[in-house]
Amino acid sequence: MSSWRWACLGLWLVAALVYIGNTWSPSSYAFTLKTHYGYQDIEPTLGKARSIRADEWAVVTPLTQATVRNHFERYNKTSLYQEDLRINYGLPIADWGMAFKPTMWLYGLVNPAYAYSFHWFAIFALFITGYAFLFRQFGASNTTAMLLSFGLYFTGFSQFWWNEKGPIIAIFPWVIMPFWLNLRLHWQLIWFYYAAVFWLLTNFYPPVQISLAFVGLVLLVAGKPRLFQPRTLVWVALAAALAAGTAGLYLYDYLSATSATIYPGSRHSMGGGVSDRFMLSWIFPSVNFSWVYNSLIGLNMSEIGTVGMYYYVAVLFFLDYRNIGLLWRDTSKRRMFLVLLAGFMVQFVWMVLPIPSVFGKVLLWDHVEPARMQYASGVLLTIIVLYAANVLGLALSLGRLLALSAFVVAGWWIFKHPLGPKRAEDLFFLFPLIVLYLLARKRKVQSHEALALASLVFGAVLFGRFNPLQSAWPIFNLQPNAVVKYLQEQEKKNDGVLVFPHLHAATANGLGFRSLSHTNAVPPMAFWDQHFADIPAQERNLIFNRYAHVSPDLMPGPRLQQTDGVQVPMDRFLKVAHADVVTRFPEGLPQEGGFDLNKQYPNALVLHGWAGWTSDPDAHGLEIMTRPPTEDVVELTPMVRSDLPLNTQQRISALNGFKVMIPHADASPPQCITLISLDKRTGERKLLNNPAGLPMCQPETP
């Protein structure tokens, strides 16, 4: 083994010891601990927990917690729904599928915090080494390959989706890697089969995997045409079919159930929808968002993530175009370049043109939302630019440097400055570019490395702050606080079922609760049919027959909140507390707390707010006065408000939040509302502040 490889291995081992020893992870789970469960002191070691990464902190991580609590069994006995955990998210279930999930092999052997950390470090290591290997096959030096691999890691799509879709994009190079190794065909096929199943079972998400499979096909056609000789191709196709069959067998129940759902089973995509703003971000990586990760174009941060690097445009400005004949005269080089380019253009057309879904069926692209193809196309674009730089060479000159600098400034001024005049992060690229140009201008052999490094520095500074370094210890070794203890009491009082609002997705089950709030990858239709038999079957199917985050709330009836969100009325599963309806209240009450309008239905208003109660939640009461007076029951439920102790120097409890539903005649909401908090233990009453635009009912004397 060369000294370079020994040095790399040593660095990886040191990094692994530090990372796993601290149980670090890229999880944003601290967000839910703070926001929904009142753990104010749990923070990432470095960085910030991101609410936008709910796929991770609200679903994947809680379901991993649930699997651990369930002693790694297949069916979730800790859940109200008793669901099958063989789903699209790869979980450490102790069954035969674990043989194909090597990054999860530490579960059950060590504290799960270390196993969780090992999984994420392994995924990171697989990404960097896998893509570095892939780039080497298309002409990159060891250094350039490593720089480009890190550069690809520090792009928008990779970082904005990393802590949930990281396994999909990281394992991909390892699926096609064996065909570049000097191995006998049968060993290549065994490796390919195992890696493909590993890829599919660690996280099953067809839109990204289908588009990456196409990229893998293009790369093999370009770089290993011998595989497509009829005799060899048959064996490769058989190995691919066996891998797909193995994954299909493992996920058979999940796939069978979801195929009959409205979402995602009935979801089909057509081409188009990737706008020019997204294409701009391929060459101006930060054009659509600010330094603090605020989107400037309306979509959320994850949705605007693309594979954009200044490497692309830097290479185009410094290519030695005098050598263009080297590319076209050499048949093998021309063929490889044209195959890569054709593959990219086919994907590009699908992303930008409104092609009917029927035309995508041949490649299964009717299951690929065009925006989800951006990572796969970014991998191809990186290899195309790398290959061109390797064949044509680079010519550094001051004139080209000035032209590139002017291009970067002009792009920022035209496309970014109008959206955010104070946002000049794009121009930071010029600093490492100029420094590395000065260092490499007399070292022609290092010019490629210089451009890749300049692009990497920019990407690392811009995107590297998105995911935190979060210790996994509190994820799996959390001590109950006042909020969790209160929820445990409520679960016991309601026959072992927790019915509480705003415990997002699967987080409550992850903490061990048998909670109505949950994420059901497979809809439990028998459960919903039982509890909502009064709802017409067609309406019930439309609401519940889908992958869904289930949220109990105060509401007249169940409703579809969004494509993957269902709200259900709490009173179907819990004896909900009632507020006291009054017709008068004394003058001169002290004021503390307030409320806002949360939701307006045709026959009810839902308000949420907080009050200045000083006793335990069991002593919290609320008096309500409306005009015209409401004649129906007013439902009241507590809410966790983690902001209250934070903003009141711990004077007000996180359990002082509330939600209340006020029924009224159809289309005749109250003209005025007054809320008064009542501490049943002390008898103290306090008047709550009304929101602007909603009058307070005035006190009446007897």
TIBARO-810960 format. One record per residue (C-alpha): z, y, x. Coordinates in pm, whole numbers, plus 32768, in hexadecimal, padded with zeros to 4 digits. Layout:
<atoms>
ZYX...
</atoms>
This chain:
<atoms>
8000800080007FA28157808980A9825C80E2802783377FC6806E82237ECA81C581DC7F5F821A834E7F4081A783557DD58271821D7D8583A782B67E25838183F57D5C835883317C19849382677C5F8561839D7CAB84DD844C7B72852B83177A9F868F83007B2286D3846F7ADA86298472798686B7832D78FE8809836379A5882B84A078D587A083EB77A186A085027781858A84FB7682848C85EE75E8853F85D57498857A870373B88689864272FF87878753734E86D78825724587468746712588A2871771B488D0888E71B8881688EC707B886E87D06F8D89B0873B70158A70885C70AF8A7387F1721E8A5E894A72BB8ABC88DF741C89A987DD7456888C888175148776880675F687BB8807776A868388D9779185A0897B769385B88999751B85B688A073FC848288E37326849488D371AB831B889D719D83458746724083D586AF710382FF8575712A83E48523724D853F85AC71FD852D855D708984748410708C8430835371D1857F8393727786508357713A8593821470F385D781AA7259874881F4721C8738812B70DB86988005719287B18009729188BB801B717D88047F0070CC88357E24720286BB7E2C7240866E7D63710785237D8B705385AA7DFB6F01867C7F346EF287C27EBB6E5A8862800E6E99876A80B36DAB877980E26C32861280666C24863F7F336D0684E67F7D6D9484197EBE6E92842B7F676FE782DE7ED570578224801670138139810670C28250818671A382A0809472BA8411803872A284E47F51737D84F07E30728485627CE7731E84377C1872B383007B90735B82627CE9735E83647D59745F829F7C93756381927D9E753F827F7EC9755682ED7EC576C5836A802D76C184727FBE75C184F47E8B7679863E7F2D76DB86B37F45757087C87E49753688127E3276AC88A27F8C76F1892780AE762888038119754A880E827775E0879681E3772C8694810C767C860D823A75BE85FC83047700855181E777BA844C81CD76A683ED833A76C483ED833F7840831382087840822082AB774C820C83DD782F81D58304796580C7823B78B48016837C78538012841779AE7FB982DC7A707EC2825E796B7DF1839979587E0683CB7AD27D6F82717AF87C6382C279F87C0484087AA67BEC834F7BF37ADA82747B5C7A0783A97B1C7A1C84367C787B6984EE7C937C3184D87DD47D9684577DBA7E1C85BA7DB97D1E86417CC27D5385187BDC7ECA85507BD57EA086C77B9C7DAD868F7A7E7E8F858979E27FB1867F79E07EBD878979687E5B86B0783F7FCC867377F7800F87EB77EF7F14883A76DF7F53889F75787F07875674CB7FCF868775C38103876475B8810387C8744A80EC865A73DB819285B1750482E2853E747D823A847B736480D0843073C881178421753E80FF82A4754C7FA382A674B17F0D839375AD7FD2830976D57F7E819876B07E0981CB76727D9681CA77E37E4B8081781A7D7A7FDB770D7C33801177C77CC8801479277C947E9F79787B1B7EBD79667B217F9C7A9C7BFC7EAD7B627B7C7D9F7C487BF37C857B697B4D7B547AD87ACE7B8A79767BD87AAD78D67CF07B7879777C477CB9790A7C357C3677A57DA37BCA77A47E0F7D2178217D2A7DCE77267DAF7CFA76077F1D7D39765B7EF17EAF769A7E2C7EDA75567F3F7E33748780457F0075447F7E803874ED7F5E7FE2737B80C47F6E733D8183807973FC80FC817D730B7FED812C720F7F2B826771B57DBA821C71727D2E838271807D8583A872F27D58823B73507C00821B72B07B848356735F7C1682E474AD7B7C818A74827A2A8238746B7A7882F275AE7AD481A976527985811975E578CB824876717982823477BE793980C277E177C980F0778877B68205788D7883816379A178717FEB7968771F7F9778C9773C7E2A793E783D7DF4782B77267E1F772E765A7CFA77A5764B7C10767777217AF8770878347BDF778678287CBB765278737B91757279B67B4B76307A1E7CB9762B79D97CCC74B67AA57B8F747C7BCA7C1C75417BB57D62747B7BAA7CA173347CD37BCD739F7D9A7D0673F67D467DA872A97D9A7C6271F77EEB7C4672A87F477DAA72487EC47D6E70E97F927C3070C680CE7CE4713580907E0B704C7FF47D3E6F3480FA7D8C6E2B80F57EFE6E847F7A7F146E857F5A7E536D3E80567F346C907FCE807E6D127E6580276CC37EBE80486B527F6E81986B767EEA82EC6B1A7F5583686C737EF582F86D747E3681D56CD67D3E82AB6C167D1183AC6D277BB083D06DAE7B2F84E56E8B79E0858E6EAA796586486FD979A287B670257AC488A3700F7AFD88DC71827AC08A5171917A4B8B3272A87BB68B9672EE7BFC8A3073527AC88A2074317B318B6674D57C7E8AC775307BC989BD75FB7B748AC876FC7C828BCD76A87DAC8AE376787EA58BE175EA7DB68CAB75147E528C3B73CA7FC88C5E740980CD8D3574B281B38CF875D982CB8C8C74ED81E88B967433819E8C637300804B8C13726D7F658D4172537E688CA0716A7F3C8C2170487F548AAB708E80938A1B712180B189D97296806F8865728C7F34889271BF7E9C898C72B47ED188AD73E27D92885C74A17D3887DD75FC7CF2892C769F7CFC896E78167C838A8B78EF7C07897479D17ACE895578FB7A598ABB791D7ACF8AD67A8679F589B07AED78CA8A3D7A3078E88B867AED790B8ADF7C41781389BE7C20771089B37D3475DF89BA7C5474F9899A7D81754E88277D7B74DF87EF7C1373C387177C9374C1861E7D1C752C85D77BBA73D185A97B27732184F57C43742783E47C5973E882FB7B317549826F7B2175EC83C77B34750184587A3175408332794A76B98350796876B484C7792975D084A777FA76A2838F776077DF845E77867737859476FD769E84D875D777F28446757C7891859E7581777A863974B27794852C73A579078577738278C486EC738C77CC86D2726D78C8860F719A79D3871471DB790988497181780387E3707F784E87866F1277C586246F2F780A854A6DFB7911843E6E3A781883286DEE776583726F3878A983446FF778E881E46F787820813B708C791C81B3718F7A4181B970977A41833370BA7A7283596F457BDC830B6FA27BE2841870B07C36857970497B58864C71307C7E871471B67D2085CF722B7BEB858472FE7C3686A873E27D0185E274DB7BF884D675047AE485D7752E7BC0869176287BDE855976FF7A62853877027A3286A977517B24869178767A69856A79087917861478D7798A874B79927A32867A7A9F78F785AA7AD0781B86DF7AE87904877B7BEA7909863A7CB5778D86117CB87721877C7CE1784087F87DB178E6894E7D9D788C8A927E4979AA8B887E69794E8CF47E8F79EB8E437E4778D38E9A7D5379118D617C877A868DA07C8A7A538F007C0579618E827AFA7A5A8D787A887B768E767A847AA38F6479B57A508E4A78C67BC08DF578957C1E8F61785A7AFA8F96776B7B578E5C76A77CBD8ED476867C52903576207B508FC7751E7BFA8E9A74827D728EB874BF7DC8902674DF7D63908173777E508F7372F07F768FCB73CF7F4D910274A4808990B9756C80268F5275B27F908F45770F80008DE7777B7E918D8377A57E748E6678D37F818DA679907E728CAF79F87DE48DB67AE37F198DAA7BC17F088C397C2B7D8C8C4D7C2C7D808D677D297E968CD67E037DF58B7F7E137C9C8C177E4A7D1F8CCA7F7C7DB88B887FFF7C878AAE7FBB7B618B9280077B498B13816F7B9C89AC81107A6F894180447AF187DF80257C2288627F687B6E894E7E7A7B7188567D5B7CE688197D867D2189927D8A7C7789C97C3A7D26889D7B9E7E75891A7C217E3E8A7F7BA67DEE89F87A4B7F1B89107A58800B8A297AB97F988AF4798F7FB289C978A3810A8964792081968AC378F580F18AF677A3811D899E76FF8231890177CF834189C2771682EC893175C283A487E575CE851487EA763185DB870E771986CF867E761C87DC8584767687BF845275968935841275AD899084D574708867843873BB890982E073D28A77832B74218ACD844273308C35848072C78C5D84E671578CA3865671198D2586F86FDA8BD086F36F328B8D85846F7C8CED85226F0E8CB785DE6DC88B6C852B6D8F8C1783DE6DD38D1784316CC68C04848B6BCE8B5083456C178C8D827D6BCB8CC9833C6A878B6782F06A0E8B7A81756A338AFA81726B9689C4824B6B6089A783A86BF388F6849E6B0E88F285F26BB487E887026BCE8731876D6D09878386466DEA862686476E71854E850B6E6D85F583DC6F138706849A6FCD8822842A6EE787C482BB6F0687AC82E8707E891883567079897682206FB7896E829B6E4F88E381D56D2B8833830E6CC1874583666BA986AA845B6CA085C1838F6D768460835F6DFB83AB823D6D58827681D56E1C823680D96D048287815C6BA78398808E6AF782E7809869A883D27F9E690084F68087694F844481B668BD83CB80F3678D85338095674585C581F2676584A782B366C4843181C865B4841D82F264C883098392659881A6832465368126821766237FFC82E5669880D3841366E981D78337679280CA82986869803E83EC68CC8193846A69398225833969E9810B82586A6280F582EE6BBB8192830D6D1182A084086CBC83D884BE6D2984C4849A6C0085A285C76BB586A785CC6A9F86DB87216A05874887DB68CF861387D567F585A28776669584CD864E6704842185AF68328302866768D2820B864C69EE827987586AE4815C87236BD98071860B6C42818A854F6CEF82B885E36C3D835C85786AF6848386216A4B855D85656953866F85E7686B87CD859D68EA885E855B6792879B84126779886D8386689889B1844D68928AA784EB67A28A58865168058B6E875667FF8B56887067008B8C89E467228C5A8A99661A8B958B75652B8C568CB364D58C0F8DD963F28CE88ED864A68D988F1265F08E9C900E66678E3D915067188E9A9197687E8E5A903D690F8E2E90396A898CCC8FEB6AFB8C6E8EE06BF58B468DF86C0B89F78E0C6B6288D48D4B6AD487598D486AB986598CB469D185F28B616A5D85068ADB6953848F8B4467FB842A8A3D66FD83A98A83659B85008A2D650C85F48A5B662E86508B34675886D68A9E689987AA8B846972883B8B456AC8893B8C086B8F8A968C066C248BF38C706BC08D388CCD6C6D8E088BA16C058F2D8B596CEF8F8B8A016C688EE488B06C958D9B886D6BDB8E4C87A96AC98EF488F06A5F8DB089B96A538D5B8A3E68FC8C568B2D68758C508C03673C8B058C7B66AD8AB28D8A65B689528DC5653688A98E8F6426883A8DFC634889538CFC637A88E88BA063DF89528A9262EC890A896363C589C488C464E689A5898166308991888867518A3888DB689D8A1F882E69EE8AA188876B4889B088CB6C6789E088C36DDD89B08A206E6B89D48A026FE3898B8B73700C8AD18BD76F628BCD8B7E70738AD98BFA71788ABA8D5170D68C278D7C706D8CDF8D1771AC8D398BCA71088DE88C776FE58D008BE36EDC8CC78A6B6ED18B6D89CF6EE48BCB89266D9B8BE28A736CE38A758A676C808A138A116B1D88F289DF6A3388F88A1368BB87FB89D167A688088AAF666F87478A29654186A48B22645685B08B2A633684478AE9639883AA8C17644684E28CE863F985AD8D08653A86F78DCA653886DD8F44654888158F59662088F28E6466DE8A528E80676A8AEC8D76684C8C5F8D6A689B8CF98C7869938E3C8BD569238F2A8B326A168FD28A30693790F08A046A2991508B716A5690BB8BFF691490068D0C69DE8EC68D9769488DB58E526A078C788EF4698A8B358E866A328A278F7E6A9088E38F6969CC878D8F6A6A7386B690A06A5585FA90A9690B86ED8FCC684B87EB90A0678889599042677889F1901C661C8B01912165F08C6790C165938CCE90E264288E27914263B28EC4906762A4
</atoms>
